[in-house]
Amino acid sequence: MKSTMTYSFGDVVLVNFPFSSNVGIKKRPAVVISKTDFNKSKKDLLLLAITSKIDNLTIGEILLTNWKQAGLVKPSAFKSVIFTVENQHVDKTIGKLTNPDRNILLDCLKQILELS
């Protein structure tokens, strides 16, 4: 079933991830990094993972400054993991990045992808 929800760059969503044992799922936050036009024309979204494990951040992992406004329950960081997911595996939208965090996300993507 095709999702009727339209996602935009900077939307923070909960995604159903399978456990590594492939038995059961866990909901994890991620941020949409693909453009609205792309998302409207495809059944998949491009996402960047978000983590609450912020003690030992590495390259491409940057703290969000406005994590509460993004719908997150604790301080979090962008994680340097880009992935695709079918729209049907998005549980719900929990928030939207503020403009400062959108800029941080762009910096994160530049570090990961070596964009200028």
Phi and psi in radians as a Rosetta constraint file:
Dihedral C 1 N 2 CA 2 C 2 CIRCULARHARMONIC -1.343 0.35
Dihedral N 2 CA 2 C 2 N 3 CIRCULARHARMONIC 2.324 0.35
Dihedral C 2 N 3 CA 3 C 3 CIRCULARHARMONIC -1.233 0.35
Dihedral N 3 CA 3 C 3 N 4 CIRCULARHARMONIC 2.444 0.35
Dihedral C 3 N 4 CA 4 C 4 CIRCULARHARMONIC -1.620 0.35
Dihedral N 4 CA 4 C 4 N 5 CIRCULARHARMONIC -0.065 0.35
Dihedral C 4 N 5 CA 5 C 5 CIRCULARHARMONIC -1.320 0.35
Dihedral N 5 CA 5 C 5 N 6 CIRCULARHARMONIC 2.365 0.35
Dihedral C 5 N 6 CA 6 C 6 CIRCULARHARMONIC -1.845 0.35
Dihedral N 6 CA 6 C 6 N 7 CIRCULARHARMONIC 2.244 0.35
Dihedral C 6 N 7 CA 7 C 7 CIRCULARHARMONIC -1.868 0.35
Dihedral N 7 CA 7 C 7 N 8 CIRCULARHARMONIC 2.631 0.35
Dihedral C 7 N 8 CA 8 C 8 CIRCULARHARMONIC -2.216 0.35
Dihedral N 8 CA 8 C 8 N 9 CIRCULARHARMONIC 2.762 0.35
Dihedral C 8 N 9 CA 9 C 9 CIRCULARHARMONIC -0.915 0.35
Dihedral N 9 CA 9 C 9 N 10 CIRCULARHARMONIC 2.240 0.35
Dihedral C 9 N 10 CA 10 C 10 CIRCULARHARMONIC 1.668 0.35
Dihedral N 10 CA 10 C 10 N 11 CIRCULARHARMONIC -0.117 0.35
Dihedral C 10 N 11 CA 11 C 11 CIRCULARHARMONIC -1.221 0.35
Dihedral N 11 CA 11 C 11 N 12 CIRCULARHARMONIC 2.366 0.35
Dihedral C 11 N 12 CA 12 C 12 CIRCULARHARMONIC -1.774 0.35
Dihedral N 12 CA 12 C 12 N 13 CIRCULARHARMONIC 2.167 0.35
Dihedral C 12 N 13 CA 13 C 13 CIRCULARHARMONIC -2.182 0.35
Dihedral N 13 CA 13 C 13 N 14 CIRCULARHARMONIC 2.777 0.35
Dihedral C 13 N 14 CA 14 C 14 CIRCULARHARMONIC -1.754 0.35
Dihedral N 14 CA 14 C 14 N 15 CIRCULARHARMONIC 2.263 0.35
Dihedral C 14 N 15 CA 15 C 15 CIRCULARHARMONIC -2.045 0.35
Dihedral N 15 CA 15 C 15 N 16 CIRCULARHARMONIC 2.433 0.35
Dihedral C 15 N 16 CA 16 C 16 CIRCULARHARMONIC -1.400 0.35
Dihedral N 16 CA 16 C 16 N 17 CIRCULARHARMONIC 1.890 0.35
Dihedral C 16 N 17 CA 17 C 17 CIRCULARHARMONIC -1.792 0.35
Dihedral N 17 CA 17 C 17 N 18 CIRCULARHARMONIC 2.387 0.35
Dihedral C 17 N 18 CA 18 C 18 CIRCULARHARMONIC -1.298 0.35
Dihedral N 18 CA 18 C 18 N 19 CIRCULARHARMONIC 2.557 0.35
Dihedral C 18 N 19 CA 19 C 19 CIRCULARHARMONIC -1.109 0.35
Dihedral N 19 CA 19 C 19 N 20 CIRCULARHARMONIC 2.750 0.35
Dihedral C 19 N 20 CA 20 C 20 CIRCULARHARMONIC -1.046 0.35
Dihedral N 20 CA 20 C 20 N 21 CIRCULARHARMONIC -0.438 0.35
Dihedral C 20 N 21 CA 21 C 21 CIRCULARHARMONIC -1.396 0.35
Dihedral N 21 CA 21 C 21 N 22 CIRCULARHARMONIC -0.064 0.35
Dihedral C 21 N 22 CA 22 C 22 CIRCULARHARMONIC 1.117 0.35
Dihedral N 22 CA 22 C 22 N 23 CIRCULARHARMONIC 0.291 0.35
Dihedral C 22 N 23 CA 23 C 23 CIRCULARHARMONIC -1.994 0.35
Dihedral N 23 CA 23 C 23 N 24 CIRCULARHARMONIC 1.886 0.35
Dihedral C 23 N 24 CA 24 C 24 CIRCULARHARMONIC 1.581 0.35
Dihedral N 24 CA 24 C 24 N 25 CIRCULARHARMONIC 2.962 0.35
Dihedral C 24 N 25 CA 25 C 25 CIRCULARHARMONIC -2.317 0.35
Dihedral N 25 CA 25 C 25 N 26 CIRCULARHARMONIC 2.809 0.35
Dihedral C 25 N 26 CA 26 C 26 CIRCULARHARMONIC -2.373 0.35
Dihedral N 26 CA 26 C 26 N 27 CIRCULARHARMONIC 2.441 0.35
Dihedral C 26 N 27 CA 27 C 27 CIRCULARHARMONIC -1.467 0.35
Dihedral N 27 CA 27 C 27 N 28 CIRCULARHARMONIC 2.278 0.35
Dihedral C 27 N 28 CA 28 C 28 CIRCULARHARMONIC -2.268 0.35
Dihedral N 28 CA 28 C 28 N 29 CIRCULARHARMONIC 2.550 0.35
Dihedral C 28 N 29 CA 29 C 29 CIRCULARHARMONIC -1.414 0.35
Dihedral N 29 CA 29 C 29 N 30 CIRCULARHARMONIC 2.604 0.35
Dihedral C 29 N 30 CA 30 C 30 CIRCULARHARMONIC -2.668 0.35
Dihedral N 30 CA 30 C 30 N 31 CIRCULARHARMONIC 2.845 0.35
Dihedral C 30 N 31 CA 31 C 31 CIRCULARHARMONIC -2.057 0.35
Dihedral N 31 CA 31 C 31 N 32 CIRCULARHARMONIC 2.423 0.35
Dihedral C 31 N 32 CA 32 C 32 CIRCULARHARMONIC -1.285 0.35
Dihedral N 32 CA 32 C 32 N 33 CIRCULARHARMONIC 2.221 0.35
Dihedral C 32 N 33 CA 33 C 33 CIRCULARHARMONIC -1.991 0.35
Dihedral N 33 CA 33 C 33 N 34 CIRCULARHARMONIC -0.020 0.35
Dihedral C 33 N 34 CA 34 C 34 CIRCULARHARMONIC -1.660 0.35
Dihedral N 34 CA 34 C 34 N 35 CIRCULARHARMONIC 2.735 0.35
Dihedral C 34 N 35 CA 35 C 35 CIRCULARHARMONIC -1.305 0.35
Dihedral N 35 CA 35 C 35 N 36 CIRCULARHARMONIC 2.709 0.35
Dihedral C 35 N 36 CA 36 C 36 CIRCULARHARMONIC -0.981 0.35
Dihedral N 36 CA 36 C 36 N 37 CIRCULARHARMONIC -0.784 0.35
Dihedral C 36 N 37 CA 37 C 37 CIRCULARHARMONIC -1.051 0.35
Dihedral N 37 CA 37 C 37 N 38 CIRCULARHARMONIC -0.718 0.35
Dihedral C 37 N 38 CA 38 C 38 CIRCULARHARMONIC -1.078 0.35
Dihedral N 38 CA 38 C 38 N 39 CIRCULARHARMONIC -0.820 0.35
Dihedral C 38 N 39 CA 39 C 39 CIRCULARHARMONIC -1.133 0.35
Dihedral N 39 CA 39 C 39 N 40 CIRCULARHARMONIC -0.577 0.35
Dihedral C 39 N 40 CA 40 C 40 CIRCULARHARMONIC -1.214 0.35
Dihedral N 40 CA 40 C 40 N 41 CIRCULARHARMONIC -0.529 0.35
Dihedral C 40 N 41 CA 41 C 41 CIRCULARHARMONIC -1.663 0.35
Dihedral N 41 CA 41 C 41 N 42 CIRCULARHARMONIC -0.118 0.35
Dihedral C 41 N 42 CA 42 C 42 CIRCULARHARMONIC -2.153 0.35
Dihedral N 42 CA 42 C 42 N 43 CIRCULARHARMONIC 2.808 0.35
Dihedral C 42 N 43 CA 43 C 43 CIRCULARHARMONIC -1.595 0.35
Dihedral N 43 CA 43 C 43 N 44 CIRCULARHARMONIC -0.093 0.35
Dihedral C 43 N 44 CA 44 C 44 CIRCULARHARMONIC -1.958 0.35
Dihedral N 44 CA 44 C 44 N 45 CIRCULARHARMONIC 2.688 0.35
Dihedral C 44 N 45 CA 45 C 45 CIRCULARHARMONIC -1.986 0.35
Dihedral N 45 CA 45 C 45 N 46 CIRCULARHARMONIC 2.585 0.35
Dihedral C 45 N 46 CA 46 C 46 CIRCULARHARMONIC -1.648 0.35
Dihedral N 46 CA 46 C 46 N 47 CIRCULARHARMONIC 2.214 0.35
Dihedral C 46 N 47 CA 47 C 47 CIRCULARHARMONIC -2.253 0.35
Dihedral N 47 CA 47 C 47 N 48 CIRCULARHARMONIC 2.735 0.35
Dihedral C 47 N 48 CA 48 C 48 CIRCULARHARMONIC -2.091 0.35
Dihedral N 48 CA 48 C 48 N 49 CIRCULARHARMONIC 2.307 0.35
Dihedral C 48 N 49 CA 49 C 49 CIRCULARHARMONIC -1.179 0.35
Dihedral N 49 CA 49 C 49 N 50 CIRCULARHARMONIC 2.680 0.35
Dihedral C 49 N 50 CA 50 C 50 CIRCULARHARMONIC -2.159 0.35
Dihedral N 50 CA 50 C 50 N 51 CIRCULARHARMONIC 2.391 0.35
Dihedral C 50 N 51 CA 51 C 51 CIRCULARHARMONIC -2.225 0.35
Dihedral N 51 CA 51 C 51 N 52 CIRCULARHARMONIC 2.613 0.35
Dihedral C 51 N 52 CA 52 C 52 CIRCULARHARMONIC -1.705 0.35
Dihedral N 52 CA 52 C 52 N 53 CIRCULARHARMONIC -0.004 0.35
Dihedral C 52 N 53 CA 53 C 53 CIRCULARHARMONIC -1.509 0.35
Dihedral N 53 CA 53 C 53 N 54 CIRCULARHARMONIC 1.677 0.35
Dihedral C 53 N 54 CA 54 C 54 CIRCULARHARMONIC -1.962 0.35
Dihedral N 54 CA 54 C 54 N 55 CIRCULARHARMONIC 0.143 0.35
Dihedral C 54 N 55 CA 55 C 55 CIRCULARHARMONIC -1.269 0.35
Dihedral N 55 CA 55 C 55 N 56 CIRCULARHARMONIC -0.675 0.35
Dihedral C 55 N 56 CA 56 C 56 CIRCULARHARMONIC -2.202 0.35
Dihedral N 56 CA 56 C 56 N 57 CIRCULARHARMONIC 1.161 0.35
Dihedral C 56 N 57 CA 57 C 57 CIRCULARHARMONIC -1.270 0.35
Dihedral N 57 CA 57 C 57 N 58 CIRCULARHARMONIC 2.502 0.35
Dihedral C 57 N 58 CA 58 C 58 CIRCULARHARMONIC -2.047 0.35
Dihedral N 58 CA 58 C 58 N 59 CIRCULARHARMONIC -3.022 0.35
Dihedral C 58 N 59 CA 59 C 59 CIRCULARHARMONIC -0.963 0.35
Dihedral N 59 CA 59 C 59 N 60 CIRCULARHARMONIC 2.351 0.35
Dihedral C 59 N 60 CA 60 C 60 CIRCULARHARMONIC 1.429 0.35
Dihedral N 60 CA 60 C 60 N 61 CIRCULARHARMONIC 0.058 0.35
Dihedral C 60 N 61 CA 61 C 61 CIRCULARHARMONIC -1.998 0.35
Dihedral N 61 CA 61 C 61 N 62 CIRCULARHARMONIC 1.966 0.35
Dihedral C 61 N 62 CA 62 C 62 CIRCULARHARMONIC -2.287 0.35
Dihedral N 62 CA 62 C 62 N 63 CIRCULARHARMONIC 2.401 0.35
Dihedral C 62 N 63 CA 63 C 63 CIRCULARHARMONIC -1.142 0.35
Dihedral N 63 CA 63 C 63 N 64 CIRCULARHARMONIC 2.443 0.35
Dihedral C 63 N 64 CA 64 C 64 CIRCULARHARMONIC -1.379 0.35
Dihedral N 64 CA 64 C 64 N 65 CIRCULARHARMONIC 2.450 0.35
Dihedral C 64 N 65 CA 65 C 65 CIRCULARHARMONIC -1.536 0.35
Dihedral N 65 CA 65 C 65 N 66 CIRCULARHARMONIC -0.510 0.35
Dihedral C 65 N 66 CA 66 C 66 CIRCULARHARMONIC -2.095 0.35
Dihedral N 66 CA 66 C 66 N 67 CIRCULARHARMONIC 1.011 0.35
Dihedral C 66 N 67 CA 67 C 67 CIRCULARHARMONIC -1.132 0.35
Dihedral N 67 CA 67 C 67 N 68 CIRCULARHARMONIC -0.563 0.35
Dihedral C 67 N 68 CA 68 C 68 CIRCULARHARMONIC -1.150 0.35
Dihedral N 68 CA 68 C 68 N 69 CIRCULARHARMONIC -0.745 0.35
Dihedral C 68 N 69 CA 69 C 69 CIRCULARHARMONIC -1.143 0.35
Dihedral N 69 CA 69 C 69 N 70 CIRCULARHARMONIC -0.410 0.35
Dihedral C 69 N 70 CA 70 C 70 CIRCULARHARMONIC -1.427 0.35
Dihedral N 70 CA 70 C 70 N 71 CIRCULARHARMONIC -0.027 0.35
Dihedral C 70 N 71 CA 71 C 71 CIRCULARHARMONIC 1.535 0.35
Dihedral N 71 CA 71 C 71 N 72 CIRCULARHARMONIC 0.196 0.35
Dihedral C 71 N 72 CA 72 C 72 CIRCULARHARMONIC -1.562 0.35
Dihedral N 72 CA 72 C 72 N 73 CIRCULARHARMONIC 2.651 0.35
Dihedral C 72 N 73 CA 73 C 73 CIRCULARHARMONIC -1.630 0.35
Dihedral N 73 CA 73 C 73 N 74 CIRCULARHARMONIC -0.195 0.35
Dihedral C 73 N 74 CA 74 C 74 CIRCULARHARMONIC -2.658 0.35
Dihedral N 74 CA 74 C 74 N 75 CIRCULARHARMONIC 2.862 0.35
Dihedral C 74 N 75 CA 75 C 75 CIRCULARHARMONIC -0.891 0.35
Dihedral N 75 CA 75 C 75 N 76 CIRCULARHARMONIC 2.379 0.35
Dihedral C 75 N 76 CA 76 C 76 CIRCULARHARMONIC -2.491 0.35
Dihedral N 76 CA 76 C 76 N 77 CIRCULARHARMONIC 2.906 0.35
Dihedral C 76 N 77 CA 77 C 77 CIRCULARHARMONIC -2.360 0.35
Dihedral N 77 CA 77 C 77 N 78 CIRCULARHARMONIC 2.678 0.35
Dihedral C 77 N 78 CA 78 C 78 CIRCULARHARMONIC -1.203 0.35
Dihedral N 78 CA 78 C 78 N 79 CIRCULARHARMONIC 2.365 0.35
Dihedral C 78 N 79 CA 79 C 79 CIRCULARHARMONIC -1.830 0.35
Dihedral N 79 CA 79 C 79 N 80 CIRCULARHARMONIC 2.493 0.35
Dihedral C 79 N 80 CA 80 C 80 CIRCULARHARMONIC -1.386 0.35
Dihedral N 80 CA 80 C 80 N 81 CIRCULARHARMONIC 0.963 0.35
Dihedral C 80 N 81 CA 81 C 81 CIRCULARHARMONIC -2.271 0.35
Dihedral N 81 CA 81 C 81 N 82 CIRCULARHARMONIC 1.958 0.35
Dihedral C 81 N 82 CA 82 C 82 CIRCULARHARMONIC -1.783 0.35
Dihedral N 82 CA 82 C 82 N 83 CIRCULARHARMONIC 2.372 0.35
Dihedral C 82 N 83 CA 83 C 83 CIRCULARHARMONIC -2.654 0.35
Dihedral N 83 CA 83 C 83 N 84 CIRCULARHARMONIC 2.896 0.35
Dihedral C 83 N 84 CA 84 C 84 CIRCULARHARMONIC -1.926 0.35
Dihedral N 84 CA 84 C 84 N 85 CIRCULARHARMONIC 2.667 0.35
Dihedral C 84 N 85 CA 85 C 85 CIRCULARHARMONIC -2.593 0.35
Dihedral N 85 CA 85 C 85 N 86 CIRCULARHARMONIC 2.491 0.35
Dihedral C 85 N 86 CA 86 C 86 CIRCULARHARMONIC -1.197 0.35
Dihedral N 86 CA 86 C 86 N 87 CIRCULARHARMONIC 2.496 0.35
Dihedral C 86 N 87 CA 87 C 87 CIRCULARHARMONIC -0.863 0.35
Dihedral N 87 CA 87 C 87 N 88 CIRCULARHARMONIC -0.647 0.35
Dihedral C 87 N 88 CA 88 C 88 CIRCULARHARMONIC -1.136 0.35
Dihedral N 88 CA 88 C 88 N 89 CIRCULARHARMONIC -0.285 0.35
Dihedral C 88 N 89 CA 89 C 89 CIRCULARHARMONIC -1.609 0.35
Dihedral N 89 CA 89 C 89 N 90 CIRCULARHARMONIC 0.017 0.35
Dihedral C 89 N 90 CA 90 C 90 CIRCULARHARMONIC -1.477 0.35
Dihedral N 90 CA 90 C 90 N 91 CIRCULARHARMONIC 2.139 0.35
Dihedral C 90 N 91 CA 91 C 91 CIRCULARHARMONIC -1.296 0.35
Dihedral N 91 CA 91 C 91 N 92 CIRCULARHARMONIC -0.878 0.35
Dihedral C 91 N 92 CA 92 C 92 CIRCULARHARMONIC -2.970 0.35
Dihedral N 92 CA 92 C 92 N 93 CIRCULARHARMONIC 2.855 0.35
Dihedral C 92 N 93 CA 93 C 93 CIRCULARHARMONIC -1.535 0.35
Dihedral N 93 CA 93 C 93 N 94 CIRCULARHARMONIC 2.249 0.35
Dihedral C 93 N 94 CA 94 C 94 CIRCULARHARMONIC -1.886 0.35
Dihedral N 94 CA 94 C 94 N 95 CIRCULARHARMONIC -0.208 0.35
Dihedral C 94 N 95 CA 95 C 95 CIRCULARHARMONIC 3.113 0.35
Dihedral N 95 CA 95 C 95 N 96 CIRCULARHARMONIC -3.005 0.35
Dihedral C 95 N 96 CA 96 C 96 CIRCULARHARMONIC -2.484 0.35
Dihedral N 96 CA 96 C 96 N 97 CIRCULARHARMONIC 2.469 0.35
Dihedral C 96 N 97 CA 97 C 97 CIRCULARHARMONIC -1.179 0.35
Dihedral N 97 CA 97 C 97 N 98 CIRCULARHARMONIC 2.503 0.35
Dihedral C 97 N 98 CA 98 C 98 CIRCULARHARMONIC -1.292 0.35
Dihedral N 98 CA 98 C 98 N 99 CIRCULARHARMONIC 2.890 0.35
Dihedral C 98 N 99 CA 99 C 99 CIRCULARHARMONIC -1.000 0.35
Dihedral N 99 CA 99 C 99 N 100 CIRCULARHARMONIC -0.760 0.35
Dihedral C 99 N 100 CA 100 C 100 CIRCULARHARMONIC -1.051 0.35
Dihedral N 100 CA 100 C 100 N 101 CIRCULARHARMONIC -0.680 0.35
Dihedral C 100 N 101 CA 101 C 101 CIRCULARHARMONIC -1.283 0.35
Dihedral N 101 CA 101 C 101 N 102 CIRCULARHARMONIC -0.499 0.35
Dihedral C 101 N 102 CA 102 C 102 CIRCULARHARMONIC -1.105 0.35
Dihedral N 102 CA 102 C 102 N 103 CIRCULARHARMONIC -0.710 0.35
Dihedral C 102 N 103 CA 103 C 103 CIRCULARHARMONIC -1.152 0.35
Dihedral N 103 CA 103 C 103 N 104 CIRCULARHARMONIC -0.674 0.35
Dihedral C 103 N 104 CA 104 C 104 CIRCULARHARMONIC -1.106 0.35
Dihedral N 104 CA 104 C 104 N 105 CIRCULARHARMONIC -0.716 0.35
Dihedral C 104 N 105 CA 105 C 105 CIRCULARHARMONIC -1.055 0.35
Dihedral N 105 CA 105 C 105 N 106 CIRCULARHARMONIC -0.763 0.35
Dihedral C 105 N 106 CA 106 C 106 CIRCULARHARMONIC -1.076 0.35
Dihedral N 106 CA 106 C 106 N 107 CIRCULARHARMONIC -0.709 0.35
Dihedral C 106 N 107 CA 107 C 107 CIRCULARHARMONIC -1.085 0.35
Dihedral N 107 CA 107 C 107 N 108 CIRCULARHARMONIC -0.727 0.35
Dihedral C 107 N 108 CA 108 C 108 CIRCULARHARMONIC -1.053 0.35
Dihedral N 108 CA 108 C 108 N 109 CIRCULARHARMONIC -0.814 0.35
Dihedral C 108 N 109 CA 109 C 109 CIRCULARHARMONIC -1.117 0.35
Dihedral N 109 CA 109 C 109 N 110 CIRCULARHARMONIC -0.643 0.35
Dihedral C 109 N 110 CA 110 C 110 CIRCULARHARMONIC -1.099 0.35
Dihedral N 110 CA 110 C 110 N 111 CIRCULARHARMONIC -0.697 0.35
Dihedral C 110 N 111 CA 111 C 111 CIRCULARHARMONIC -1.158 0.35
Dihedral N 111 CA 111 C 111 N 112 CIRCULARHARMONIC -0.728 0.35
Dihedral C 111 N 112 CA 112 C 112 CIRCULARHARMONIC -1.263 0.35
Dihedral N 112 CA 112 C 112 N 113 CIRCULARHARMONIC -0.754 0.35
Dihedral C 112 N 113 CA 113 C 113 CIRCULARHARMONIC -1.784 0.35
Dihedral N 113 CA 113 C 113 N 114 CIRCULARHARMONIC -0.031 0.35
Dihedral C 113 N 114 CA 114 C 114 CIRCULARHARMONIC 1.002 0.35
Dihedral N 114 CA 114 C 114 N 115 CIRCULARHARMONIC 0.801 0.35
Dihedral C 114 N 115 CA 115 C 115 CIRCULARHARMONIC -1.540 0.35
Dihedral N 115 CA 115 C 115 N 116 CIRCULARHARMONIC 2.709 0.35
